[in-house]
Amino acid sequence: MTASISAELLVARKRASTWILLTIWTLLALVFAYVVPYVQYVNGSGRSGLADLLPQNLVGQLMAGFPFFGGVLALQVGVLAVGSEYGWGTLKTLLTQRPGRLHVFAAKILALAATLVPFVLVAYGLGALSSYVIALREGADVNWPSAWLLVRGLGAGWLILAVWAMLGILLAVLSRGTSIAIGIGILYGLVIEGLVSALAGQVSALDGLVEFFLRANGYSLVAALGVPADAVSDNGPGSFSGPFVSGSQALLVLACYLVAMFVASAWLLRRRDVQ
């Protein structure tokens, strides 16, 4: 009975946390992709022109925030999906009463993959609405991106978030909790990748290493969809100035990361004590 109550509370807490993260992410995407640039455009103080904010540039305008800001939030979703089970002590009960560990883990991954879909769709929906309102306000023509570009943008956005979420799951399994996993994940994304990427412009020997970072491949993937390099070169903690790789290489590297971290997490969960 106690285990059942704990499981119900954990599910409720996960849902609430996911909705909070979804709200934060969509607000960040909307504010930094459209609200701030449009205010700067009206005041004549921004780098973005009106054309960047119109519907035809929806994919390029939105995708700049996915590789880092969206990724860090997705990492937290991944940590909560597994790490909270350790903290509440429900993982052991779950594994003793239901199918094997790998079945349970695969079900969690599928649920997480579905959870990330709204993170992409809501951001695109609000972005489309914002760009449409701006076009109407400025009396500009409304021309939407091609269906193929939209599909590629949605897929790329989901893949980037999925890789970061899978990193969160791996860290949660390694640390058997949430706090340390989130701390290490943010430290890695913000400090390690950020500093090494910044130093790559001064130390050419680091270029080869940076090309395999999540941040570099994420930004390279969105660059292939129309995000200009100057849009991410001065992007606060998510700034990235290169080196960039080809879109196909970025897609392959991110897919390999996703599979490798899934296999590593499943192997650790299967081999290690869950307590």
Residue frames as qw, qx, qy, qz and C-alpha x, y, z in Angstrom:
[[0.000, 0.886, 0.464, 0.000, 0.00, 0.00, 0.00],
 [0.308, -0.803, 0.109, 0.499, 2.81, 2.38, 0.90],
 [0.417, -0.153, 0.605, 0.661, 4.66, 1.54, -2.31],
 [0.242, 0.611, 0.671, 0.342, 1.49, 2.20, -4.33],
 [0.102, -0.945, -0.246, 0.189, 1.00, 5.61, -2.71],
 [0.394, -0.609, 0.341, 0.598, 4.67, 6.48, -3.30],
 [0.407, 0.154, 0.684, 0.585, 4.35, 5.48, -6.95],
 [0.130, 0.807, 0.548, 0.178, 1.25, 7.63, -7.41],
 [0.234, -0.906, -0.024, 0.353, 2.92, 10.61, -5.77],
 [0.461, -0.354, 0.507, 0.636, 6.00, 10.10, -7.93],
 [0.349, 0.449, 0.671, 0.475, 3.93, 10.02, -11.13],
 [0.015, -0.931, -0.366, 0.004, 2.12, 13.21, -10.10],
 [0.361, -0.778, 0.186, 0.479, 5.39, 14.91, -9.27],
 [0.483, -0.057, 0.608, 0.628, 6.91, 13.86, -12.60],
 [0.249, 0.680, 0.597, 0.344, 3.96, 15.21, -14.52],
 [0.153, -0.957, -0.172, 0.175, 4.06, 18.51, -12.66],
 [0.452, -0.581, 0.370, 0.567, 7.82, 18.84, -13.21],
 [0.455, 0.205, 0.656, 0.566, 7.46, 18.04, -16.90],
 [0.133, 0.846, 0.478, 0.197, 4.73, 20.65, -17.35],
 [0.295, -0.887, 0.034, 0.353, 6.84, 23.23, -15.54],
 [0.471, -0.338, 0.530, 0.619, 9.84, 22.50, -17.77],
 [0.365, 0.489, 0.658, 0.440, 7.63, 22.57, -20.87],
 [0.011, -0.949, -0.314, 0.032, 6.25, 25.96, -19.85],
 [0.379, -0.748, 0.246, 0.486, 9.73, 27.34, -19.17],
 [0.499, -0.056, 0.629, 0.593, 11.05, 26.05, -22.47],
 [0.287, 0.660, 0.595, 0.358, 8.21, 27.41, -24.60],
 [0.128, -0.965, -0.155, 0.171, 8.38, 30.80, -22.89],
 [0.446, -0.575, 0.400, 0.556, 12.14, 30.96, -23.45],
 [0.461, 0.203, 0.672, 0.544, 11.75, 29.92, -27.09],
 [0.158, 0.831, 0.498, 0.191, 9.03, 32.50, -27.69],
 [0.242, -0.927, -0.030, 0.284, 10.72, 35.38, -25.86],
 [0.402, -0.576, 0.464, 0.540, 14.21, 34.98, -27.30],
 [0.439, 0.193, 0.713, 0.511, 13.16, 33.95, -30.80],
 [0.118, 0.644, 0.562, 0.506, 10.46, 36.56, -31.35],
 [0.271, -0.900, -0.332, 0.077, 9.59, 38.94, -28.53],
 [0.470, -0.659, 0.152, 0.567, 13.07, 40.32, -27.85],
 [0.424, 0.029, 0.521, 0.740, 14.15, 40.48, -31.54],
 [0.103, 0.712, 0.563, 0.406, 10.90, 42.20, -32.52],
 [0.311, -0.902, -0.192, 0.231, 11.22, 44.79, -29.75],
 [0.483, -0.460, 0.323, 0.672, 14.80, 45.42, -30.86],
 [0.347, 0.342, 0.609, 0.626, 13.65, 45.70, -34.48],
 [0.046, -0.875, -0.455, -0.157, 10.98, 48.25, -33.57],
 [0.375, -0.874, 0.027, 0.308, 13.54, 50.24, -31.60],
 [0.572, 0.781, -0.226, 0.108, 16.14, 49.91, -34.33],
 [0.269, -0.755, 0.580, -0.146, 18.67, 48.36, -31.96],
 [0.844, -0.136, 0.516, -0.056, 18.72, 44.70, -32.99],
 [0.155, -0.386, 0.757, 0.503, 20.62, 42.65, -35.52],
 [0.332, 0.337, 0.874, 0.110, 17.53, 40.80, -36.74],
 [0.189, 0.052, -0.309, -0.931, 15.63, 42.35, -39.59],
 [0.670, 0.107, 0.231, -0.698, 11.91, 42.00, -40.16],
 [0.709, 0.299, -0.544, -0.335, 12.46, 39.19, -42.68],
 [0.241, 0.231, -0.896, 0.293, 13.97, 36.98, -39.96],
 [0.269, 0.074, 0.684, -0.673, 10.77, 37.23, -37.92],
 [0.632, 0.218, -0.180, -0.722, 8.34, 36.41, -40.70],
 [0.899, -0.032, 0.332, -0.285, 6.70, 32.99, -41.21],
 [0.818, 0.510, -0.264, 0.004, 9.00, 31.94, -44.07],
 [0.340, 0.540, -0.649, 0.413, 11.94, 31.92, -41.63],
 [0.766, -0.499, 0.045, -0.403, 10.09, 30.03, -38.88],
 [0.966, -0.070, -0.167, 0.185, 12.49, 27.06, -38.80],
 [0.577, 0.389, -0.267, 0.666, 15.68, 29.09, -38.82],
 [0.196, -0.640, 0.190, -0.718, 14.40, 31.51, -36.18],
 [0.811, -0.468, 0.049, -0.348, 13.27, 28.82, -33.74],
 [0.956, 0.041, -0.240, 0.161, 15.99, 26.21, -34.07],
 [0.315, 0.632, -0.434, 0.559, 18.78, 28.40, -32.69],
 [0.441, -0.554, 0.415, -0.571, 17.54, 27.74, -29.14],
 [0.959, -0.090, -0.146, -0.225, 17.30, 23.95, -29.35],
 [0.750, 0.314, -0.501, 0.296, 20.96, 22.84, -29.16],
 [0.286, 0.213, -0.616, 0.703, 21.63, 24.36, -25.74],
 [0.357, -0.169, 0.339, -0.854, 18.66, 25.95, -23.94],
 [0.845, -0.026, -0.169, -0.506, 16.20, 23.30, -25.02],
 [0.713, 0.217, -0.652, 0.140, 18.83, 20.63, -24.52],
 [0.090, 0.254, -0.680, 0.682, 19.52, 21.55, -20.90],
 [0.603, -0.094, 0.269, -0.745, 15.81, 21.44, -20.07],
 [0.870, 0.134, -0.372, -0.294, 15.45, 18.11, -21.88],
 [0.433, 0.299, -0.759, 0.382, 18.36, 16.79, -19.82],
 [0.267, -0.176, 0.590, -0.741, 16.38, 17.54, -16.68],
 [0.814, 0.052, -0.052, -0.577, 13.35, 15.72, -18.08],
 [0.760, 0.250, -0.599, 0.006, 15.56, 12.68, -18.70],
 [0.156, 0.277, -0.746, 0.586, 17.01, 12.81, -15.20],
 [0.511, -0.102, 0.394, -0.757, 13.55, 13.02, -13.63],
 [0.810, 0.125, -0.354, -0.450, 12.29, 10.11, -15.74],
 [0.822, 0.046, -0.548, 0.151, 14.69, 7.68, -14.06],
 [0.298, 0.309, -0.559, 0.709, 16.56, 9.41, -11.25],
 [0.473, -0.356, 0.209, -0.778, 13.45, 10.19, -9.23],
 [0.890, -0.130, -0.375, -0.224, 12.71, 6.46, -9.05],
 [0.622, 0.116, -0.578, 0.515, 15.89, 6.03, -7.01],
 [0.025, -0.305, 0.363, -0.880, 15.09, 8.92, -4.71],
 [0.664, -0.235, 0.058, -0.708, 11.57, 7.71, -3.94],
 [0.307, -0.258, 0.900, -0.171, 12.64, 4.07, -3.63],
 [0.765, 0.312, 0.263, -0.499, 10.07, 2.91, -6.18],
 [0.479, 0.554, -0.611, -0.302, 12.44, 1.40, -8.73],
 [0.043, -0.234, 0.958, -0.160, 13.11, -1.73, -6.69],
 [0.513, 0.273, 0.648, -0.491, 9.38, -2.34, -6.19],
 [0.606, 0.585, -0.132, -0.523, 8.73, -1.71, -9.87],
 [0.364, 0.506, -0.759, -0.186, 11.37, -4.21, -10.98],
 [0.135, -0.111, 0.950, -0.257, 10.24, -6.95, -8.59],
 [0.489, 0.364, 0.612, -0.504, 6.56, -6.79, -9.53],
 [0.624, 0.676, 0.031, -0.390, 6.64, -6.29, -13.28],
 [0.891, 0.421, -0.047, 0.165, 8.63, -7.48, -16.34],
 [0.798, -0.130, -0.037, 0.588, 12.42, -7.51, -16.43],
 [0.290, -0.651, -0.010, 0.702, 14.65, -4.48, -16.13],
 [0.205, -0.092, 0.538, 0.812, 15.18, -4.02, -19.84],
 [0.015, -0.587, -0.735, -0.339, 11.43, -4.15, -20.52],
 [0.243, -0.828, -0.380, 0.332, 10.80, -1.51, -17.87],
 [0.318, -0.503, 0.216, 0.774, 13.65, 0.63, -19.15],
 [0.177, 0.183, 0.669, 0.698, 12.47, 0.38, -22.78],
 [0.086, -0.750, -0.646, -0.116, 8.98, 1.43, -21.71],
 [0.287, -0.776, -0.153, 0.540, 10.41, 4.47, -19.92],
 [0.291, -0.252, 0.441, 0.811, 12.42, 5.43, -23.00],
 [0.076, 0.451, 0.722, 0.519, 9.34, 5.20, -25.23],
 [0.194, -0.836, -0.493, 0.139, 7.36, 7.32, -22.77],
 [0.330, -0.632, 0.080, 0.697, 10.17, 9.87, -22.67],
 [0.259, 0.051, 0.600, 0.755, 10.35, 9.96, -26.47],
 [0.040, -0.673, -0.661, -0.330, 6.62, 10.73, -26.57],
 [0.319, -0.792, -0.320, 0.410, 6.98, 13.34, -23.81],
 [0.349, -0.382, 0.248, 0.819, 9.50, 15.29, -25.88],
 [0.247, 0.462, 0.658, 0.541, 7.12, 15.63, -28.82],
 [0.089, -0.908, -0.409, -0.014, 5.08, 18.44, -27.17],
 [0.434, -0.645, 0.106, 0.620, 8.33, 20.28, -26.41],
 [0.304, -0.041, 0.556, 0.772, 8.87, 20.56, -30.16],
 [0.059, 0.577, 0.706, 0.407, 5.28, 20.99, -31.32],
 [0.212, -0.865, -0.389, 0.236, 4.32, 23.66, -28.77],
 [0.351, -0.540, 0.205, 0.737, 7.46, 25.68, -29.53],
 [0.200, 0.111, 0.644, 0.730, 6.72, 25.54, -33.26],
 [0.039, -0.706, -0.687, -0.167, 3.04, 26.31, -32.73],
 [0.241, -0.853, -0.216, 0.411, 3.76, 29.42, -30.67],
 [0.349, -0.362, 0.394, 0.769, 6.53, 30.42, -33.05],
 [0.174, 0.371, 0.710, 0.573, 4.19, 30.14, -36.03],
 [0.122, -0.842, -0.526, 0.021, 1.55, 32.22, -34.24],
 [0.342, -0.723, 0.005, 0.601, 4.12, 34.87, -33.25],
 [0.305, -0.144, 0.529, 0.779, 5.54, 35.16, -36.75],
 [0.086, 0.570, 0.714, 0.399, 2.03, 35.40, -38.21],
 [0.200, -0.875, -0.370, 0.239, 1.05, 38.19, -35.80],
 [0.345, -0.560, 0.223, 0.720, 4.24, 40.10, -36.59],
 [0.259, 0.152, 0.662, 0.687, 3.58, 39.76, -40.33],
 [0.026, -0.755, -0.625, -0.199, 0.03, 41.06, -39.93],
 [0.302, -0.825, -0.190, 0.438, 1.19, 43.93, -37.73],
 [0.288, -0.503, 0.372, 0.724, 3.86, 44.98, -40.22],
 [0.617, 0.633, 0.054, -0.465, 1.69, 44.43, -43.29],
 [0.021, -0.509, 0.796, 0.328, 4.14, 41.87, -44.69],
 [0.743, 0.157, -0.492, -0.425, 3.33, 38.92, -46.95],
 [0.693, -0.345, 0.570, -0.275, 2.70, 35.62, -45.17],
 [0.736, 0.407, -0.514, -0.165, 4.67, 32.81, -46.80],
 [0.806, -0.465, 0.332, -0.152, 5.21, 29.62, -44.85],
 [0.130, -0.530, 0.811, 0.214, 8.24, 27.30, -45.13],
 [0.619, 0.160, -0.653, -0.406, 7.91, 24.19, -47.26],
 [0.894, -0.326, -0.005, -0.308, 6.41, 21.09, -45.67],
 [0.884, 0.164, -0.315, 0.304, 9.71, 19.26, -46.12],
 [0.253, 0.493, -0.413, 0.723, 11.65, 21.93, -44.26],
 [0.568, -0.492, 0.194, -0.630, 9.10, 21.88, -41.44],
 [0.976, -0.136, -0.147, -0.086, 9.35, 18.11, -41.14],
 [0.705, 0.300, -0.376, 0.521, 13.14, 18.31, -41.05],
 [0.056, -0.555, 0.332, -0.761, 12.99, 21.06, -38.44],
 [0.776, -0.412, 0.083, -0.470, 10.59, 19.10, -36.23],
 [0.968, 0.007, -0.220, 0.123, 12.69, 15.96, -36.56],
 [0.509, 0.428, -0.385, 0.639, 15.94, 17.79, -35.84],
 [0.316, -0.574, 0.270, -0.706, 14.43, 19.50, -32.82],
 [0.910, -0.310, 0.001, -0.274, 13.20, 16.20, -31.41],
 [0.882, 0.179, -0.298, 0.318, 16.54, 14.48, -32.02],
 [0.239, 0.540, -0.396, 0.704, 18.53, 17.22, -30.28],
 [0.547, -0.498, 0.261, -0.620, 16.24, 17.12, -27.25],
 [0.975, -0.112, -0.131, -0.140, 16.26, 13.32, -27.22],
 [0.708, 0.326, -0.425, 0.460, 20.06, 13.15, -27.12],
 [0.032, -0.494, 0.435, -0.752, 20.23, 15.56, -24.19],
 [0.769, -0.346, 0.109, -0.527, 17.44, 13.69, -22.39],
 [0.955, 0.055, -0.283, 0.074, 19.30, 10.42, -22.92],
 [0.399, 0.436, -0.493, 0.638, 22.38, 12.02, -21.40],
 [0.426, -0.464, 0.309, -0.713, 20.24, 12.89, -18.39],
 [0.946, -0.166, -0.082, -0.268, 19.08, 9.28, -18.08],
 [0.796, 0.256, -0.421, 0.353, 22.65, 7.99, -18.27],
 [0.116, 0.464, -0.469, 0.742, 23.77, 10.40, -15.55],
 [0.668, -0.386, 0.153, -0.618, 20.75, 9.47, -13.40],
 [0.973, -0.044, -0.223, -0.039, 21.58, 5.76, -13.66],
 [0.603, 0.365, -0.455, 0.545, 25.24, 6.44, -12.89],
 [0.011, -0.373, 0.445, -0.814, 24.50, 8.63, -9.87],
 [0.302, -0.389, -0.867, 0.078, 21.31, 6.80, -8.78],
 [0.102, -0.644, -0.473, 0.592, 19.54, 10.07, -8.17],
 [0.320, 0.840, 0.383, 0.214, 18.57, 13.45, -9.56],
 [0.194, -0.957, 0.051, 0.208, 20.53, 16.26, -7.91],
 [0.488, -0.496, 0.534, 0.481, 24.02, 15.09, -8.82],
 [0.545, 0.335, 0.658, 0.398, 22.91, 14.06, -12.31],
 [0.213, 0.922, 0.306, 0.110, 21.38, 17.48, -13.06],
 [0.304, -0.880, 0.220, 0.290, 24.41, 19.25, -11.60],
 [0.551, -0.262, 0.620, 0.494, 26.89, 17.23, -13.66],
 [0.485, 0.549, 0.603, 0.315, 24.79, 17.61, -16.81],
 [0.095, 0.984, 0.150, 0.012, 24.53, 21.38, -16.55],
 [0.425, -0.736, 0.384, 0.361, 28.21, 21.62, -15.62],
 [0.606, 0.024, 0.645, 0.466, 29.13, 19.60, -18.67],
 [0.385, 0.708, 0.509, 0.302, 26.94, 21.57, -21.07],
 [0.042, -0.994, -0.094, -0.025, 27.69, 25.00, -19.67],
 [0.372, -0.817, 0.394, 0.198, 31.30, 24.78, -18.51],
 [0.636, -0.220, 0.646, 0.359, 33.11, 21.91, -20.21],
 [0.537, 0.509, 0.560, 0.374, 31.59, 22.15, -23.68],
 [0.100, 0.979, 0.175, 0.008, 31.28, 25.93, -23.43],
 [0.333, -0.823, 0.353, 0.294, 34.86, 26.60, -22.39],
 [0.602, -0.134, 0.656, 0.435, 36.47, 24.09, -24.72],
 [0.469, 0.675, 0.506, 0.260, 34.39, 25.35, -27.64],
 [0.001, 0.997, -0.003, -0.081, 35.44, 28.93, -26.85],
 [0.448, -0.655, 0.506, 0.339, 39.10, 27.90, -26.65],
 [0.745, 0.253, 0.547, 0.285, 38.90, 26.07, -29.97],
 [0.391, 0.903, 0.128, 0.123, 39.05, 29.40, -31.76],
 [0.109, -0.905, 0.411, -0.024, 42.43, 30.06, -30.14],
 [0.385, -0.414, 0.821, 0.081, 43.83, 26.52, -30.01],
 [0.615, 0.334, -0.449, -0.555, 43.37, 24.81, -33.35],
 [0.205, 0.180, -0.960, 0.064, 44.22, 21.39, -31.87],
 [0.301, 0.175, 0.728, -0.591, 40.88, 21.46, -30.04],
 [0.515, 0.255, -0.266, -0.774, 38.84, 21.70, -33.23],
 [0.472, 0.083, -0.847, -0.231, 38.84, 17.94, -33.74],
 [0.113, -0.182, -0.855, 0.472, 37.59, 17.38, -30.19],
 [0.298, 0.295, 0.276, -0.865, 34.87, 20.04, -30.36],
 [0.446, 0.158, -0.567, -0.674, 33.49, 18.51, -33.56],
 [0.445, -0.171, -0.877, -0.060, 32.22, 15.58, -31.48],
 [0.064, 0.116, 0.582, -0.803, 30.54, 17.67, -28.76],
 [0.155, 0.599, 0.781, -0.085, 26.78, 17.69, -28.42],
 [0.067, 0.794, 0.152, -0.585, 26.71, 21.46, -28.73],
 [0.044, -0.459, 0.568, 0.682, 28.80, 21.53, -31.92],
 [0.064, 0.148, 0.912, 0.378, 26.75, 18.85, -33.66],
 [0.107, 0.678, 0.667, -0.288, 23.47, 20.32, -32.47],
 [0.091, 0.767, -0.025, -0.635, 24.35, 23.75, -33.83],
 [0.063, -0.291, 0.737, 0.606, 25.72, 22.22, -37.02],
 [0.155, 0.383, 0.902, 0.127, 22.44, 20.36, -37.54],
 [0.137, 0.810, 0.455, -0.343, 20.34, 23.51, -37.13],
 [0.062, -0.611, 0.345, 0.710, 22.78, 25.46, -39.31],
 [0.145, 0.024, 0.856, 0.495, 21.94, 23.04, -42.12],
 [0.082, 0.640, 0.764, 0.005, 18.29, 24.07, -41.67],
 [0.177, 0.757, 0.278, 0.564, 18.95, 27.76, -42.13],
 [0.482, -0.843, -0.127, 0.202, 20.13, 29.07, -38.75],
 [0.453, 0.787, -0.234, 0.348, 22.87, 31.64, -39.54],
 [0.705, -0.001, -0.455, 0.544, 26.17, 31.37, -37.69],
 [0.093, 0.332, -0.255, 0.903, 25.90, 34.90, -36.30],
 [0.615, -0.483, -0.216, -0.585, 22.58, 34.01, -34.65],
 [0.894, -0.388, -0.220, 0.046, 24.35, 31.61, -32.28],
 [0.621, 0.321, -0.314, 0.642, 27.75, 33.27, -31.95],
 [0.008, -0.244, 0.391, -0.887, 26.43, 35.71, -29.35],
 [0.624, -0.366, -0.517, -0.458, 23.74, 33.68, -27.63],
 [0.575, -0.652, 0.277, -0.410, 24.62, 34.07, -23.96],
 [0.545, -0.430, 0.716, -0.069, 25.66, 30.82, -22.27],
 [0.818, 0.284, 0.501, 0.003, 24.62, 28.97, -25.41],
 [0.289, 0.843, -0.305, -0.336, 26.99, 30.87, -27.67],
 [0.812, -0.045, 0.503, 0.291, 28.84, 28.85, -30.28],
 [0.221, 0.821, -0.284, -0.443, 31.28, 30.12, -32.90],
 [0.789, 0.464, -0.389, -0.106, 32.40, 26.83, -34.39],
 [0.086, 0.246, -0.727, -0.635, 33.82, 24.67, -35.65],
 [0.753, 0.235, 0.194, -0.583, 30.77, 23.53, -37.58],
 [0.313, -0.110, 0.901, 0.278, 30.46, 20.18, -39.33],
 [0.287, -0.065, -0.629, -0.719, 28.21, 19.12, -42.19],
 [0.660, -0.164, 0.133, -0.721, 24.56, 18.47, -41.51],
 [0.888, 0.063, -0.418, -0.183, 24.87, 14.78, -42.41],
 [0.495, 0.224, -0.681, 0.492, 27.82, 14.31, -40.05],
 [0.252, -0.256, 0.439, -0.824, 25.96, 16.11, -37.26],
 [0.815, -0.090, -0.106, -0.562, 22.93, 13.86, -37.79],
 [0.820, 0.132, -0.552, 0.076, 25.10, 10.74, -37.71],
 [0.275, 0.274, -0.640, 0.664, 27.01, 11.80, -34.59],
 [0.455, -0.225, 0.315, -0.802, 23.86, 12.70, -32.66],
 [0.885, -0.022, -0.256, -0.387, 22.21, 9.41, -33.66],
 [0.685, 0.196, -0.632, 0.305, 25.31, 7.51, -32.50],
 [0.032, -0.285, 0.555, -0.781, 25.27, 9.37, -29.18],
 [0.690, -0.173, 0.064, -0.700, 21.59, 8.50, -28.72],
 [0.910, 0.041, -0.391, -0.134, 22.15, 4.79, -29.35],
 [0.529, 0.281, -0.628, 0.497, 25.39, 4.60, -27.33],
 [0.181, -0.288, 0.491, -0.802, 23.91, 6.30, -24.27],
 [0.816, -0.131, -0.073, -0.558, 20.80, 4.14, -24.48],
 [0.855, 0.113, -0.500, 0.079, 22.89, 0.96, -24.56],
 [0.316, 0.304, -0.608, 0.662, 25.16, 2.16, -21.74],
 [0.438, -0.282, 0.309, -0.795, 22.20, 3.12, -19.54],
 [0.897, -0.065, -0.201, -0.388, 20.41, -0.19, -20.18],
 [0.733, 0.206, -0.584, 0.281, 23.58, -2.16, -19.44],
 [0.079, 0.313, -0.567, 0.758, 24.21, -0.30, -16.18],
 [0.630, -0.222, 0.163, -0.726, 20.61, -0.67, -15.04],
 [0.917, 0.026, -0.332, -0.218, 20.70, -4.39, -15.78],
 [0.703, 0.219, -0.555, 0.388, 24.05, -5.08, -14.10],
 [0.124, 0.308, -0.504, 0.797, 24.01, -2.82, -11.05],
 [0.182, -0.454, -0.782, 0.386, 22.10, -2.95, -7.80],
 [0.018, -0.688, -0.420, -0.592, 19.17, -0.56, -7.96],
 [0.497, -0.779, -0.337, 0.181, 19.47, 0.52, -4.31]]
